[in-house]
Amino acid sequence: MTRPSIQISASRGRIRYPVRIAPGLLDRAGALLRADRAPGSVLVVTDRTVARFHGARVLASLRRSGWAPHVVALPPGERSKTLARVRALCERWAAWGVDRSVPVLALGGGVVSDVAGFAAAAYARGLDWYAFPTTVLAQADASIGGKVGVNLPGGKNLVGAFHHPRGVFSDPDALRTLPPRALRSGLAEVAKIGVIRRPAILDGLRRLAGEGGARWALEGPGRARLAGLIRAAALEKAWYVSRDPDDRGIRRELNFGHTVGHALEVSQGYGRLTHGEAVSIGMVAALRLSVRAAGLDPAASREVEDLLRSLGLPVGLKHRPGKMFWRALARDKKRGRLRTRMVLSPAIGAAKTYELPSLTPLRGVVLSLVQKP
Ligand code: NAD
Protein backbone atom coordinates (compact mmCIF):
# COMPACT_ATOMS: atom_id res chain seq x y z
CA MET A 1 0.00 0.00 0.00
CA THR A 2 1.39 3.42 -0.90
CA ARG A 3 1.31 5.75 2.07
CA PRO A 4 0.26 9.36 1.53
CA SER A 5 3.03 11.87 1.13
CA ILE A 6 4.08 14.14 3.97
CA GLN A 7 3.32 17.78 3.20
CA ILE A 8 5.45 20.76 4.08
CA SER A 9 3.19 23.76 4.36
CA ALA A 10 4.49 27.04 5.74
CA SER A 11 4.31 30.82 5.42
CA ARG A 12 0.57 30.74 4.67
CA GLY A 13 1.01 28.38 1.75
CA ARG A 14 3.90 30.23 0.08
CA ILE A 15 6.10 27.25 0.94
CA ARG A 16 4.39 24.01 0.03
CA TYR A 17 5.85 20.74 -1.22
CA PRO A 18 5.52 17.01 -0.76
CA VAL A 19 7.94 14.61 0.88
CA ARG A 20 7.23 11.24 -0.70
CA ILE A 21 8.77 8.03 0.59
CA ALA A 22 8.16 4.96 -1.56
CA PRO A 23 10.13 2.17 -3.21
CA GLY A 24 10.82 2.73 -6.90
CA LEU A 25 10.78 6.55 -6.88
CA LEU A 26 14.25 6.73 -8.43
CA ASP A 27 12.95 4.84 -11.47
CA ARG A 28 10.13 7.36 -11.74
CA ALA A 29 12.24 10.52 -11.45
CA GLY A 30 11.37 11.68 -14.97
CA ALA A 31 7.62 11.29 -14.50
CA LEU A 32 7.73 12.93 -11.05
CA LEU A 33 9.38 16.04 -12.46
CA ARG A 34 7.13 16.04 -15.52
CA ALA A 35 4.11 16.08 -13.21
CA ASP A 36 5.40 19.48 -12.00
CA ARG A 37 6.65 21.08 -15.24
CA ALA A 38 7.16 20.54 -18.95
CA PRO A 39 10.29 18.54 -19.75
CA GLY A 40 13.45 20.20 -21.07
CA SER A 41 16.98 20.38 -19.71
CA VAL A 42 17.57 19.26 -16.11
CA LEU A 43 20.75 19.73 -14.07
CA VAL A 44 21.54 16.55 -12.18
CA VAL A 45 23.94 17.00 -9.26
CA THR A 46 25.18 13.85 -7.57
CA ASP A 47 28.39 12.38 -6.20
CA ARG A 48 30.59 9.82 -7.91
CA THR A 49 29.61 6.95 -5.62
CA VAL A 50 25.89 7.56 -5.96
CA ALA A 51 26.29 8.06 -9.71
CA ARG A 52 27.93 4.64 -9.96
CA PHE A 53 25.14 2.86 -8.07
CA HIS A 54 22.03 4.78 -9.07
CA GLY A 55 22.89 7.28 -11.81
CA ALA A 56 22.00 5.09 -14.78
CA ARG A 57 18.43 4.36 -13.74
CA VAL A 58 17.69 7.96 -12.81
CA LEU A 59 19.07 9.20 -16.14
CA ALA A 60 17.15 6.49 -18.02
CA SER A 61 13.95 7.52 -16.26
CA LEU A 62 14.55 11.20 -17.06
CA ARG A 63 15.18 10.46 -20.73
CA ARG A 64 12.09 8.23 -20.95
CA SER A 65 10.01 11.20 -19.84
CA GLY A 66 11.56 13.58 -22.36
CA TRP A 67 14.17 15.27 -20.16
CA ALA A 68 17.69 16.17 -21.32
CA PRO A 69 19.87 15.62 -18.22
CA HIS A 70 23.22 17.43 -17.74
CA VAL A 71 25.20 15.77 -14.98
CA VAL A 72 27.83 16.96 -12.52
CA ALA A 73 29.19 14.33 -10.09
CA LEU A 74 31.06 15.70 -7.03
CA PRO A 75 33.75 13.76 -5.19
CA PRO A 76 31.88 11.97 -2.38
CA GLY A 77 31.91 13.21 1.21
CA GLU A 78 31.92 16.23 3.46
CA ARG A 79 35.01 17.75 1.84
CA SER A 80 32.89 18.62 -1.19
CA LYS A 81 30.79 21.02 0.89
CA THR A 82 32.82 24.06 -0.14
CA LEU A 83 32.30 27.38 -1.87
CA ALA A 84 34.83 26.24 -4.47
CA ARG A 85 32.54 23.35 -5.46
CA VAL A 86 29.53 25.64 -5.63
CA ARG A 87 31.45 28.05 -7.81
CA ALA A 88 32.64 25.27 -10.13
CA LEU A 89 29.07 24.00 -10.41
CA CYS A 90 27.72 27.46 -11.25
CA GLU A 91 30.48 28.04 -13.80
CA ARG A 92 29.64 24.77 -15.49
CA TRP A 93 25.98 25.74 -15.63
CA ALA A 94 26.91 29.14 -17.05
CA ALA A 95 29.05 27.48 -19.73
CA TRP A 96 26.03 25.34 -20.63
CA GLY A 97 23.94 28.51 -20.98
CA VAL A 98 21.59 27.59 -18.15
CA ASP A 99 18.84 30.12 -17.38
CA ARG A 100 16.26 30.31 -14.60
CA SER A 101 13.85 27.97 -16.35
CA VAL A 102 16.11 24.94 -15.84
CA PRO A 103 15.57 22.85 -12.69
CA VAL A 104 18.15 21.05 -10.56
CA LEU A 105 17.82 17.45 -9.40
CA ALA A 106 19.97 16.57 -6.36
CA LEU A 107 20.67 12.84 -6.22
CA GLY A 108 22.66 11.79 -3.16
CA GLY A 109 23.19 12.27 0.54
CA GLY A 110 23.10 15.39 2.67
CA VAL A 111 26.30 16.73 1.15
CA VAL A 112 24.81 16.65 -2.34
CA SER A 113 21.50 18.22 -1.29
CA ASP A 114 23.29 20.96 0.69
CA VAL A 115 25.66 21.81 -2.19
CA ALA A 116 23.18 21.42 -5.05
CA GLY A 117 20.45 23.26 -3.13
CA PHE A 118 22.79 26.13 -2.33
CA ALA A 119 24.03 26.40 -5.92
CA ALA A 120 20.37 26.33 -7.00
CA ALA A 121 19.61 29.16 -4.55
CA ALA A 122 22.49 31.30 -5.78
CA TYR A 123 22.65 30.68 -9.54
CA ALA A 124 20.67 33.26 -11.49
CA ARG A 125 19.08 34.21 -8.14
CA GLY A 126 17.32 30.92 -7.82
CA LEU A 127 16.65 27.75 -9.78
CA ASP A 128 13.93 25.31 -8.78
CA TRP A 129 15.27 22.10 -7.34
CA TYR A 130 14.09 18.60 -6.48
CA ALA A 131 15.69 16.33 -3.87
CA PHE A 132 16.18 12.60 -4.41
CA PRO A 133 17.96 11.68 -1.15
CA THR A 134 19.89 8.41 -1.06
CA THR A 135 21.14 8.16 2.54
CA VAL A 136 19.21 7.53 5.75
CA LEU A 137 20.39 10.90 7.02
CA ALA A 138 19.22 12.79 3.96
CA GLN A 139 15.88 10.95 3.74
CA ALA A 140 15.11 11.42 7.43
CA ASP A 141 16.42 14.94 7.78
CA ALA A 142 18.81 16.84 5.49
CA SER A 143 16.76 16.98 2.27
CA ILE A 144 13.71 18.38 4.09
CA GLY A 145 13.41 21.99 5.12
CA GLY A 146 15.29 24.13 2.63
CA LYS A 147 18.43 24.79 4.68
CA VAL A 148 21.24 24.56 2.14
CA GLY A 149 24.85 25.62 2.33
CA VAL A 150 28.51 24.82 2.62
CA ASN A 151 31.25 24.81 5.25
CA LEU A 152 34.08 27.23 5.85
CA PRO A 153 37.28 26.21 7.66
CA GLY A 154 35.99 28.38 10.51
CA GLY A 155 32.49 27.00 10.76
CA LYS A 156 30.12 24.30 9.65
CA ASN A 157 27.31 25.41 7.29
CA LEU A 158 28.48 28.99 7.72
CA VAL A 159 27.57 30.08 4.18
CA GLY A 160 24.09 29.14 3.15
CA ALA A 161 20.53 30.04 2.33
CA PHE A 162 16.95 28.97 2.78
CA HIS A 163 15.83 27.54 -0.53
CA HIS A 164 13.14 24.90 -0.35
CA PRO A 165 12.97 22.14 -2.94
CA ARG A 166 9.77 21.70 -4.96
CA GLY A 167 9.60 18.09 -3.87
CA VAL A 168 11.51 15.47 -1.88
CA PHE A 169 11.39 11.94 -3.29
CA SER A 170 12.92 9.27 -1.04
CA ASP A 171 13.33 5.78 -2.42
CA PRO A 172 14.08 3.26 0.37
CA ASP A 173 15.49 0.88 -2.26
CA ALA A 174 18.36 3.33 -2.80
CA LEU A 175 19.60 2.52 0.71
CA ARG A 176 20.51 -1.07 -0.20
CA THR A 177 23.90 0.05 -1.47
CA LEU A 178 24.65 2.24 1.56
CA PRO A 179 27.85 1.38 3.47
CA PRO A 180 27.17 0.44 7.14
CA ARG A 181 29.00 3.53 8.41
CA ALA A 182 26.68 5.83 6.45
CA LEU A 183 23.66 3.88 7.71
CA ARG A 184 24.75 4.28 11.33
CA SER A 185 25.48 7.94 10.78
CA GLY A 186 21.91 8.49 9.59
CA LEU A 187 20.51 6.64 12.59
CA ALA A 188 22.09 9.28 14.83
CA GLU A 189 19.85 12.01 13.35
CA VAL A 190 16.86 9.66 13.58
CA ALA A 191 17.66 9.10 17.28
CA LYS A 192 17.91 12.87 17.76
CA ILE A 193 14.30 13.28 16.62
CA GLY A 194 13.35 10.57 19.12
CA VAL A 195 15.09 12.41 21.95
CA ILE A 196 13.70 15.84 21.20
CA ARG A 197 10.15 14.98 20.24
CA ARG A 198 9.11 11.36 19.60
CA PRO A 199 10.34 8.76 22.11
CA ALA A 200 8.60 5.96 20.14
CA ILE A 201 11.35 6.40 17.55
CA LEU A 202 13.89 5.39 20.21
CA ASP A 203 11.87 2.22 20.89
CA GLY A 204 11.94 1.43 17.16
CA LEU A 205 15.69 1.98 17.04
CA ARG A 206 16.14 -0.31 20.04
CA ARG A 207 14.27 -3.04 18.18
CA LEU A 208 16.36 -2.42 15.07
CA ALA A 209 19.57 -2.69 17.10
CA GLY A 210 18.33 -5.81 18.89
CA GLU A 211 17.19 -7.61 15.79
CA GLY A 212 20.32 -7.48 13.67
CA GLY A 213 23.20 -5.54 12.21
CA ALA A 214 23.39 -2.99 9.45
CA ARG A 215 23.00 -5.47 6.61
CA TRP A 216 19.81 -6.77 8.18
CA ALA A 217 18.39 -3.26 8.16
CA LEU A 218 19.40 -2.60 4.56
CA GLU A 219 18.75 -5.89 2.83
CA GLY A 220 16.86 -8.14 5.21
CA PRO A 221 13.49 -7.93 6.92
CA GLY A 222 14.73 -4.94 8.89
CA ARG A 223 14.16 -2.80 5.80
CA ALA A 224 10.51 -2.26 6.64
CA ARG A 225 11.38 -1.17 10.16
CA LEU A 226 14.07 1.17 8.88
CA ALA A 227 11.69 2.67 6.31
CA GLY A 228 9.12 3.20 9.09
CA LEU A 229 11.67 4.98 11.25
CA ILE A 230 12.78 7.21 8.38
CA ARG A 231 9.17 8.12 7.70
CA ALA A 232 8.52 8.85 11.38
CA ALA A 233 11.58 11.10 11.55
CA ALA A 234 10.70 12.85 8.28
CA LEU A 235 7.19 13.50 9.60
CA GLU A 236 8.58 15.23 12.69
CA LYS A 237 11.09 17.21 10.63
CA ALA A 238 8.21 18.35 8.42
CA TRP A 239 6.31 19.38 11.55
CA TYR A 240 9.18 21.63 12.67
CA VAL A 241 9.75 23.10 9.22
CA SER A 242 6.08 23.84 8.65
CA ARG A 243 5.85 25.69 11.96
CA ASP A 244 9.13 27.54 11.75
CA PRO A 245 10.44 27.62 8.17
CA ASP A 246 12.98 30.38 8.96
CA ASP A 247 14.54 28.55 11.91
CA ARG A 248 13.91 31.39 14.35
CA GLY A 249 12.06 29.50 17.05
CA ILE A 250 10.98 25.93 17.70
CA ARG A 251 12.90 24.50 14.75
CA ARG A 252 16.10 25.24 16.67
CA GLU A 253 15.32 22.15 18.74
CA LEU A 254 16.65 20.16 15.77
CA ASN A 255 20.09 21.47 16.74
CA PHE A 256 20.12 19.12 19.73
CA GLY A 257 23.60 17.57 19.85
CA HIS A 258 24.92 19.88 17.15
CA THR A 259 26.75 22.40 19.36
CA VAL A 260 29.44 19.92 20.33
CA GLY A 261 28.95 17.93 17.10
CA HIS A 262 29.76 20.86 14.83
CA ALA A 263 32.75 21.88 16.96
CA LEU A 264 34.11 18.32 16.62
CA GLU A 265 33.64 18.33 12.85
CA VAL A 266 35.36 21.71 12.47
CA SER A 267 38.24 20.99 14.83
CA GLN A 268 38.99 17.44 13.64
CA GLY A 269 38.83 18.41 9.96
CA TYR A 270 35.70 17.84 7.88
CA GLY A 271 35.08 14.21 7.04
CA ARG A 272 37.13 12.54 9.80
CA LEU A 273 34.03 11.94 11.83
CA THR A 274 30.86 11.65 9.77
CA HIS A 275 28.20 14.22 10.59
CA GLY A 276 26.08 11.58 12.34
CA GLU A 277 29.02 10.35 14.42
CA ALA A 278 29.77 13.89 15.55
CA VAL A 279 26.09 14.42 16.39
CA SER A 280 26.04 11.16 18.35
CA ILE A 281 28.88 12.36 20.60
CA GLY A 282 27.26 15.80 20.73
CA MET A 283 23.98 14.26 21.86
CA VAL A 284 25.67 12.47 24.73
CA ALA A 285 27.12 15.83 25.79
CA ALA A 286 23.68 17.48 25.50
CA LEU A 287 22.06 14.66 27.48
CA ARG A 288 24.63 14.86 30.27
CA LEU A 289 24.22 18.61 30.40
CA SER A 290 20.45 18.12 30.46
CA VAL A 291 20.93 16.00 33.59
CA ARG A 292 23.06 18.71 35.25
CA ALA A 293 21.21 21.81 34.10
CA ALA A 294 17.66 20.84 33.10
CA GLY A 295 16.64 18.07 35.49
CA LEU A 296 16.74 15.11 33.08
CA ASP A 297 16.61 11.75 34.85
CA PRO A 298 20.18 10.32 34.69
CA ALA A 299 18.78 6.85 33.93
CA ALA A 300 16.97 8.21 30.87
CA SER A 301 20.18 9.83 29.68
CA ARG A 302 22.11 6.57 30.13
CA GLU A 303 19.46 4.61 28.21
CA VAL A 304 19.87 6.83 25.15
CA GLU A 305 23.65 6.62 25.47
CA ASP A 306 23.38 2.81 25.56
CA LEU A 307 21.13 2.87 22.51
CA LEU A 308 23.60 4.96 20.52
CA ARG A 309 26.40 2.57 21.51
CA SER A 310 24.32 -0.45 20.48
CA LEU A 311 23.73 1.17 17.08
CA GLY A 312 27.52 1.25 16.65
CA LEU A 313 27.78 5.02 17.11
CA PRO A 314 30.55 6.73 19.07
CA VAL A 315 29.53 8.08 22.48
CA GLY A 316 32.83 9.45 23.75
CA LEU A 317 36.15 11.01 22.86
CA LYS A 318 39.47 9.19 22.62
CA HIS A 319 41.47 12.29 23.56
CA ARG A 320 40.96 15.53 25.41
CA PRO A 321 39.85 18.07 22.82
CA GLY A 322 42.44 20.68 21.85
CA LYS A 323 42.36 24.45 21.44
CA MET A 324 40.69 24.31 18.02
CA PHE A 325 37.71 22.51 19.54
CA TRP A 326 37.19 24.98 22.39
CA ARG A 327 37.54 27.89 19.99
CA ALA A 328 34.98 26.37 17.61
CA LEU A 329 32.63 25.66 20.51
CA ALA A 330 32.82 29.21 21.83
CA ARG A 331 32.29 30.64 18.34
CA ASP A 332 29.30 28.40 17.67
CA LYS A 333 27.73 29.42 20.94
CA LYS A 334 28.40 33.13 21.04
CA ARG A 335 27.54 34.39 17.58
CA GLY A 336 26.69 37.82 18.84
CA ARG A 337 25.05 36.75 22.09
CA LEU A 338 26.20 37.18 25.64
CA ARG A 339 24.65 34.02 26.95
CA THR A 340 25.15 30.49 25.66
CA ARG A 341 22.16 29.17 23.78
CA MET A 342 21.79 25.42 23.73
CA VAL A 343 19.03 22.86 23.21
CA LEU A 344 18.59 20.57 26.20
CA SER A 345 16.07 17.88 26.99
CA PRO A 346 14.53 18.07 30.48
CA ALA A 347 12.67 14.87 29.58
CA ILE A 348 13.00 12.49 26.65
CA GLY A 349 10.70 13.76 23.93
CA ALA A 350 10.52 17.31 25.25
CA ALA A 351 13.50 19.42 24.15
CA LYS A 352 13.76 23.13 24.88
CA THR A 353 16.17 25.92 24.07
CA TYR A 354 18.04 27.23 27.12
CA GLU A 355 20.12 30.33 27.63
CA LEU A 356 23.01 29.29 29.86
CA PRO A 357 24.96 31.94 31.75
CA SER A 358 28.34 30.44 30.79
CA LEU A 359 30.11 27.67 28.91
CA THR A 360 31.61 26.23 32.09
CA PRO A 361 29.10 23.40 32.68
CA LEU A 362 29.34 22.40 29.01
CA ARG A 363 33.13 22.29 29.30
CA GLY A 364 32.82 19.93 32.26
CA VAL A 365 30.45 17.68 30.34
CA VAL A 366 32.75 17.55 27.31
CA LEU A 367 35.66 16.50 29.53
CA SER A 368 33.46 13.74 30.99
CA LEU A 369 33.26 12.29 27.44
CA VAL A 370 36.98 11.55 27.30
CA GLN A 371 37.28 7.79 27.59
CA LYS A 372 39.73 6.40 30.10
CA PRO A 373 42.43 4.24 28.44
P1 NAD B 1 27.02 12.20 2.40
O1 NAD B 1 26.16 12.93 1.45
O2 NAD B 1 28.47 12.52 2.42
O3 NAD B 1 26.84 10.63 2.17
C1 NAD B 1 27.60 9.73 2.94
C2 NAD B 1 28.36 8.76 2.04
O4 NAD B 1 27.44 7.82 1.49
C3 NAD B 1 29.06 9.41 0.85
O5 NAD B 1 30.32 8.80 0.67
C4 NAD B 1 28.16 9.08 -0.34
O6 NAD B 1 28.87 8.97 -1.54
C5 NAD B 1 27.60 7.74 0.07
N1 NAD B 1 26.29 7.41 -0.47
C6 NAD B 1 25.21 8.21 -0.53
N2 NAD B 1 24.14 7.51 -0.94
C7 NAD B 1 24.56 6.26 -1.17
C8 NAD B 1 23.92 5.07 -1.59
N3 NAD B 1 22.60 5.01 -1.79
N4 NAD B 1 24.68 3.97 -1.75
C9 NAD B 1 26.02 3.98 -1.49
N5 NAD B 1 26.67 5.06 -1.05
C10 NAD B 1 25.94 6.19 -0.89
O7 NAD B 1 26.54 12.40 3.91
P2 NAD B 1 25.11 12.32 4.63
O8 NAD B 1 25.37 11.58 5.88
O9 NAD B 1 24.03 11.87 3.74
O10 NAD B 1 24.83 13.86 4.96
C11 NAD B 1 25.65 14.59 5.82
C12 NAD B 1 25.53 16.06 5.51
O11 NAD B 1 24.18 16.48 5.67
C13 NAD B 1 26.37 16.93 6.43
O12 NAD B 1 27.12 17.84 5.68
C14 NAD B 1 25.36 17.66 7.26
O13 NAD B 1 25.79 18.93 7.68
C15 NAD B 1 24.20 17.75 6.31
N6 NAD B 1 22.89 17.97 6.96
C16 NAD B 1 22.11 18.96 6.46
C17 NAD B 1 20.87 19.20 7.03
C18 NAD B 1 19.99 20.28 6.44
O14 NAD B 1 18.94 20.57 7.01
N7 NAD B 1 20.36 20.85 5.33
C19 NAD B 1 20.41 18.43 8.11
C20 NAD B 1 21.25 17.43 8.59
C21 NAD B 1 22.49 17.21 8.01
Boltz pocket constraint, residues with backbone or C-beta under 6 A from the ligand:
constraints:
  - pocket:
      binder: B
      contacts: [[A, 47], [A, 48], [A, 49], [A, 50], [A, 53], [A, 76], [A, 77], [A, 78], [A, 81], [A, 108], [A, 109], [A, 110], [A, 111], [A, 112], [A, 114], [A, 134], [A, 135], [A, 136], [A, 137], [A, 138], [A, 141], [A, 142], [A, 143], [A, 144], [A, 145], [A, 146], [A, 147], [A, 148], [A, 157], [A, 174], [A, 175], [A, 176], [A, 177], [A, 178], [A, 179], [A, 182], [A, 185], [A, 186], [A, 189], [A, 274], [A, 275], [A, 276]]
      max_distance: 6.0
